[in-house]
Amino acid sequence: MLRDWHVLSDHAQLTLSRQAMRRAAETIAEQAELLAQEIELGTLDDRGGPEALRLLAAVVRVGGEGEATPVSGRA
């Protein structure tokens, strides 16, 4: 699979990477929302978690909305 990745153009690699990051962020946000619901339903102990989890979900979603701009150059 690694060999196949390098066959892709830089643009295709960047596009796939961005899509994967968006999907990962959405998965994290969805899991945080589900955990908050479980706490509210009493399935899990409430230790102040629901609002913290919703904040996490919001931060992850907002962080994924901005387009990352590739930077070229040398460090």
C-alpha positions as CSV (number, residue, x, y, z in Angstrom):
1,M,0.0,0.0,0.0
2,L,2.8,2.4,0.8
3,R,4.1,2.0,-2.7
4,D,0.7,2.9,-4.1
5,W,0.6,6.1,-2.1
6,H,3.8,7.4,-3.7
7,V,2.3,6.7,-7.1
8,L,-0.4,9.4,-6.4
9,S,0.3,13.0,-7.3
10,D,1.0,15.4,-4.5
11,H,-2.4,17.0,-5.1
12,A,-4.1,13.6,-4.8
13,Q,-2.1,12.7,-1.6
14,L,-3.1,16.1,-0.1
15,T,-6.7,15.7,-1.0
16,L,-6.9,12.2,0.5
17,S,-5.1,13.3,3.6
18,R,-7.5,16.2,4.2
19,Q,-10.5,13.9,3.7
20,A,-9.1,11.4,6.1
21,M,-8.4,14.1,8.7
22,R,-12.0,15.5,8.3
23,R,-13.4,12.0,8.7
24,A,-11.2,11.3,11.8
25,A,-12.3,14.6,13.4
26,E,-16.0,13.9,12.7
27,T,-15.6,10.4,14.2
28,I,-14.1,11.9,17.4
29,A,-16.9,14.5,17.6
30,E,-19.6,11.8,17.1
31,Q,-18.0,9.7,19.8
32,A,-17.9,12.6,22.2
33,E,-21.6,13.4,21.5
34,L,-22.5,9.7,22.1
35,L,-20.6,9.6,25.4
36,A,-22.4,12.8,26.5
37,Q,-25.7,11.2,25.8
38,E,-24.8,8.0,27.7
39,I,-23.9,10.2,30.7
40,E,-27.1,12.1,30.5
41,L,-29.1,8.8,30.3
42,G,-27.3,7.5,33.4
43,T,-25.5,4.7,31.7
44,L,-22.2,6.3,32.7
45,D,-21.4,8.2,35.9
46,D,-21.8,12.0,35.5
47,R,-18.6,13.7,36.6
48,G,-19.2,16.9,34.6
49,G,-18.5,15.1,31.4
50,P,-21.4,15.9,29.1
51,E,-20.6,19.6,28.6
52,A,-16.9,18.9,28.4
53,L,-17.5,16.3,25.7
54,R,-19.8,18.6,23.8
55,L,-17.0,21.3,24.0
56,L,-14.5,18.7,22.7
57,A,-16.9,17.9,19.8
58,A,-17.3,21.6,18.9
59,V,-13.6,22.3,19.1
60,V,-12.8,19.3,16.9
61,R,-15.4,20.3,14.4
62,V,-14.3,23.9,14.3
63,G,-10.7,22.9,14.0
64,G,-11.5,20.8,10.9
65,E,-13.4,23.6,9.1
66,G,-10.3,25.7,8.2
67,E,-8.4,24.7,5.2
68,A,-4.8,23.8,5.9
69,T,-2.5,25.7,3.6
70,P,0.5,23.8,2.5
71,V,3.8,25.5,3.4
72,S,6.8,25.1,1.2
73,G,10.3,25.9,2.2
74,R,13.1,24.5,4.3
75,A,13.5,24.4,8.0
